[in-house]
Amino acid sequence: MRYRETTAMLNQLATNMSMADEKDYNKWMGVITKLCNQANKALSKTITSEDRRNVPITGLTLKKKSNPRSQGKERYKSINEKERRRKKR
């Protein structure tokens, strides 16, 4: 959940920064760089590399959609095919 919230905010920031003029862009890139460096230093003290390996990555897998038509052995038949079969009987 934190990852999703953080990326949403950073995507919005990146969008806004891409439309800014060069001076403002460079100013904000400096601020972001400093913030990233501070965050990395703080996290490196509290989180070991072993902890990083054990963090499950969720949200990156795609759920397979269940298709009720493919549950049986036969393929799905359209209404036209069903009607033709009824007429033959």
C-alpha positions in Angstrom: 0.0 0.0 0.0 2.9 2.4 0.8 4.5 1.6 -2.5 1.3 2.3 -4.4 0.7 5.6 -2.6 4.4 6.7 -3.1 4.5 5.9 -6.8 1.2 7.7 -7.4 2.5 10.8 -5.8 5.9 10.6 -7.6 4.2 10.0 -10.9 2.1 13.1 -10.4 5.2 15.1 -9.4 7.1 13.8 -12.5 4.2 14.8 -14.7 4.2 18.3 -13.3 7.9 18.7 -13.4 8.1 17.6 -17.1 5.9 20.6 -17.9 7.9 23.1 -15.8 10.6 25.4 -17.3 14.2 24.3 -17.1 15.1 26.5 -14.0 12.2 25.0 -11.9 12.9 21.5 -13.2 16.6 21.7 -12.1 15.6 23.2 -8.7 13.2 20.4 -8.0 15.5 17.7 -9.3 18.1 18.9 -6.7 15.5 18.7 -4.0 14.5 15.2 -5.0 18.1 14.0 -5.2 18.8 15.3 -1.7 15.6 13.6 -0.4 16.6 10.3 -2.0 20.1 10.4 -0.6 18.7 11.1 2.9 16.1 8.3 2.6 18.8 5.9 1.4 21.1 6.8 4.3 18.3 6.4 6.9 17.0 3.1 5.4 20.5 1.6 5.2 20.9 2.0 8.9 17.5 0.4 9.7 17.1 -2.2 7.0 19.7 -4.8 6.3 20.2 -6.4 2.9 18.7 -9.6 4.3 15.5 -7.8 5.2 15.3 -6.4 1.6 15.5 -10.0 0.2 12.7 -11.2 2.4 10.2 -8.5 1.5 7.5 -10.0 -0.6 6.7 -8.1 -3.8 3.0 -8.0 -4.3 0.9 -6.3 -6.9 3.2 -7.3 -9.7 1.5 -10.5 -10.6 -1.5 -10.6 -12.9 -4.5 -12.6 -11.9 -5.7 -15.1 -14.4 -9.2 -14.3 -15.4 -11.5 -17.3 -15.0 -13.4 -18.0 -18.1 -16.6 -19.9 -17.4 -16.7 -21.0 -21.1 -13.3 -22.7 -20.9 -14.2 -24.8 -17.8 -15.7 -27.7 -19.8 -14.1 -29.9 -22.3 -16.0 -28.6 -25.2 -15.5 -25.2 -26.8 -18.1 -22.5 -26.4 -20.8 -22.6 -29.1 -22.5 -19.5 -30.3 -26.2 -19.1 -30.4 -26.2 -19.7 -34.2 -24.5 -23.1 -33.8 -26.9 -24.1 -31.1 -29.9 -23.1 -33.3 -28.6 -25.2 -36.2 -28.3 -28.2 -34.0 -31.8 -27.7 -32.7 -33.2 -27.5 -36.2 -31.5 -30.7 -37.3 -33.1 -32.7 -34.4 
